[in-house]
Amino acid sequence: PIKDKNDTIGFKVVLPSNKRTQRSRSVVTTTSNVDPFAKICGQSEPIKTSISKARKAATTPLPVLILGDTGVGKEMFARAIHDASNFSNGPFIDLNCGAFTKDILSSELFGHVEGAFTGSKKGGMMGKIEAANGGTLFLDEIGEMPLEIQPIFLRVLQERKIQRVGAIAPIPVNFRLIAATNSYLKKEVAEGRFRKDLYFRLSTVSIALDPLSRRKDDIEEIANLVLKQIRA
């Protein structure tokens, strides 16, 4: 504050250089004691059980499958698991499998080289799996992944290598997989719309999130949070 006697007449802001800013952020990231799961609202028993399971899952490199209706906070859980895991220093890359056609989703996942197909980007494009190397890949609506892509993705999980569309040489990758769906995947498997082997691979650790209608004890807390955000 800049004062003239007892009156505040303005403020002075000192901005550090870019180099210093980056160093400060690094320190904050590595020394922060903030609980990644503290951002998740709710004190009901179902949400406590889900958080407890997610905490345990975060300590392993195993794939995690998050089950729940649209809007229950699947991505929030995925980000908390990432932030609490050994992959937290890497990127968090998310992709909605239900938002693209088969061909575009294949390109989004695996990337492509220049000239691989009509409309391919000049110089090629890195896929989301490659971009998630060293971090976490979050695939939302995994139940919408086309059947034709599933065996290719399963092979990536098994061999930890990807091959861009149109490329010859494979690229090694190391990432943590978190998938989410509002579909009943067991039914999808039984009806032949989802591969059984991929389902078992994804569901090594499963976390079910109850809808708010089953967590009435959390309604007041969430409502107060929404009101606070609106007023901010």
C-alpha positions in Angstrom: 0.0 0.0 0.0 1.1 3.6 -0.7 0.0 5.9 2.0 -0.2 9.7 2.4 -0.3 10.1 6.2 -3.2 7.8 7.2 -4.8 7.6 3.8 -4.1 4.8 1.3 -3.7 6.5 -2.1 -2.6 3.5 -4.1 -0.8 0.2 -4.3 2.5 -1.0 -5.7 2.9 -4.5 -7.2 6.3 -6.1 -7.6 6.5 -8.9 -10.2 9.4 -11.3 -10.1 11.3 -12.2 -13.3 10.2 -15.3 -15.3 13.2 -17.3 -14.1 12.4 -16.6 -10.5 8.7 -17.3 -11.0 9.4 -20.7 -12.5 11.7 -21.5 -9.6 9.1 -20.5 -7.0 6.4 -22.6 -8.7 8.7 -25.6 -8.7 9.2 -25.2 -5.0 5.5 -24.9 -4.3 4.8 -28.0 -6.4 7.3 -30.2 -4.7 6.8 -29.0 -1.1 3.0 -28.4 -1.0 1.2 -30.4 1.7 -2.2 -29.7 0.2 -4.3 -32.9 0.0 -5.4 -33.4 -3.6 -8.6 -35.0 -2.4 -9.5 -32.0 -0.2 -11.2 -30.4 -3.3 -13.8 -33.2 -3.4 -16.9 -32.0 -1.6 -18.9 -34.3 0.7 -18.8 -36.0 4.1 -21.3 -38.8 3.5 -20.2 -42.4 4.0 -20.4 -43.3 0.2 -18.1 -40.4 -0.8 -15.7 -41.2 2.1 -15.5 -44.8 0.9 -14.8 -43.7 -2.7 -12.1 -41.2 -1.5 -10.4 -43.9 0.6 -10.3 -46.3 -2.3 -9.0 -43.6 -4.6 -6.2 -42.7 -2.1 -5.1 -46.3 -2.1 -5.3 -46.5 -5.9 -3.1 -43.4 -6.2 -0.2 -45.2 -4.6 0.0 -47.9 -7.3 0.6 -47.6 -11.1 -2.4 -49.8 -11.8 -5.2 -48.7 -14.2 -8.2 -47.3 -12.5 -11.8 -47.4 -13.8 -14.2 -44.8 -12.3 -17.9 -45.6 -12.6 -20.7 -43.2 -12.2 -23.4 -41.1 -13.8 -22.6 -37.9 -15.7 -21.9 -35.0 -13.3 -20.8 -37.0 -10.2 -17.2 -35.8 -10.4 -15.3 -38.5 -12.2 -12.8 -36.2 -13.7 -12.3 -34.5 -10.3 -11.4 -37.9 -8.8 -9.1 -38.7 -11.8 -7.2 -35.4 -11.2 -6.9 -36.1 -7.5 -5.5 -39.6 -8.1 -3.0 -38.1 -10.6 -1.9 -35.4 -8.2 -1.5 -37.9 -5.3 0.5 -40.4 -7.5 4.1 -40.9 -8.5 3.0 -39.5 -12.0 2.1 -36.1 -10.6 5.1 -34.4 -12.0 4.0 -35.5 -15.5 1.1 -34.1 -17.5 -2.6 -34.9 -17.0 -4.0 -35.5 -20.5 -7.8 -36.0 -20.9 -9.8 -37.2 -23.8 -13.5 -37.9 -24.2 -13.9 -41.1 -26.3 -17.5 -40.3 -27.1 -16.8 -36.9 -28.7 -15.2 -38.1 -32.0 -15.8 -40.4 -34.9 -13.7 -43.6 -35.1 -11.1 -42.2 -37.5 -10.7 -39.0 -35.6 -10.5 -40.7 -32.2 -7.8 -43.0 -33.6 -5.8 -40.0 -34.7 -6.4 -38.2 -31.3 -5.2 -41.3 -29.4 -2.2 -42.5 -31.4 -1.3 -39.4 -33.5 -0.4 -39.5 -37.1 2.4 -38.6 -39.5 2.1 -36.1 -42.3 0.2 -37.4 -45.3 -1.2 -40.4 -43.4 -4.7 -39.5 -44.6 -6.6 -36.7 -46.3 -6.7 -33.8 -44.0 -3.8 -34.9 -41.8 -1.8 -32.0 -40.2 1.3 -30.8 -41.9 4.3 -32.2 -39.9 2.0 -34.8 -38.3 0.4 -34.7 -34.9 1.3 -36.2 -31.5 -1.5 -38.3 -30.0 -2.9 -38.0 -26.5 -1.2 -41.3 -25.4 2.2 -39.9 -26.4 1.5 -36.6 -24.8 0.7 -38.3 -21.5 4.1 -40.0 -21.4 5.4 -39.7 -17.8 2.0 -38.6 -16.6 -1.6 -39.7 -16.6 -4.0 -40.4 -19.5 -7.6 -39.9 -18.5 -10.1 -41.4 -21.0 -13.6 -40.3 -20.2 -16.6 -42.3 -21.6 -14.3 -45.3 -22.3 -17.4 -47.3 -23.1 -17.9 -45.2 -26.3 -14.5 -46.3 -27.7 -15.2 -48.1 -31.1 -14.7 -51.8 -31.1 -12.2 -51.5 -33.9 -9.9 -49.3 -31.8 -10.0 -51.4 -28.7 -7.5 -54.2 -29.7 -5.0 -51.5 -30.7 -5.4 -49.7 -27.4 -5.1 -53.0 -25.5 -1.8 -53.7 -27.3 -0.5 -50.3 -26.2 -1.3 -51.2 -22.6 0.4 -54.5 -22.9 3.6 -53.4 -24.8 3.8 -49.8 -23.7 4.5 -48.7 -27.3 2.5 -46.7 -29.7 2.6 -46.3 -33.4 1.4 -43.1 -35.0 -1.1 -43.6 -37.9 1.0 -44.0 -41.1 4.3 -44.5 -39.1 6.6 -47.5 -39.2 8.7 -47.1 -36.0 7.0 -47.6 -32.6 7.4 -45.0 -29.8 7.9 -46.2 -26.2 5.5 -44.7 -23.6 5.0 -44.8 -19.9 1.8 -43.5 -18.5 -0.8 -44.0 -15.8 -4.3 -44.9 -17.2 -7.5 -43.7 -15.6 -10.7 -44.4 -17.5 -14.3 -43.4 -16.7 -17.7 -44.4 -17.9 -21.4 -44.0 -17.1 -22.1 -47.2 -19.0 -22.6 -50.6 -17.5 -19.5 -52.2 -19.1 -20.3 -55.7 -18.0 -23.5 -55.5 -20.1 -21.5 -54.0 -23.0 -19.1 -57.0 -22.8 -22.0 -59.5 -22.7 -23.6 -58.0 -25.7 -20.3 -57.9 -27.7 -19.9 -54.1 -27.8 -16.8 -54.0 -25.5 -13.8 -56.4 -25.4 -13.7 -58.6 -22.4 -9.9 -58.6 -22.2 -9.8 -54.8 -22.3 -12.5 -54.6 -19.7 -10.5 -56.7 -17.2 -7.4 -54.7 -18.0 -9.2 -51.4 -17.3 -11.0 -52.6 -14.1 -8.0 -53.7 -12.2 -9.1 -51.1 -9.7 -12.7 -49.9 -9.9 -14.2 -46.9 -8.0 -17.9 -46.4 -8.0 -19.3 -42.9 -7.4 -22.8 -42.6 -6.1 -25.1 -39.9 -7.5 -26.1 -37.0 -5.3 -29.5 -38.5 -4.9 -27.9 -41.2 -2.7 -25.7 -38.8 -0.9 -28.3 -36.4 0.6 -25.9 -35.6 3.5 -23.7 -33.8 1.0 -26.3 -31.6 -0.6 -26.0 -28.7 1.9 -22.1 -28.6 1.6 -22.2 -28.6 -2.2 -24.9 -26.0 -2.3 -22.9 -23.7 0.0 -19.8 -24.2 -2.2 -21.8 -23.3 -5.4 -23.2 -20.2 -3.7 -19.7 -19.2 -2.6 -18.3 -19.5 -6.1 -21.2 -17.5 -7.5 -20.6 -14.7 -5.1 -16.8 -14.6 -5.7 
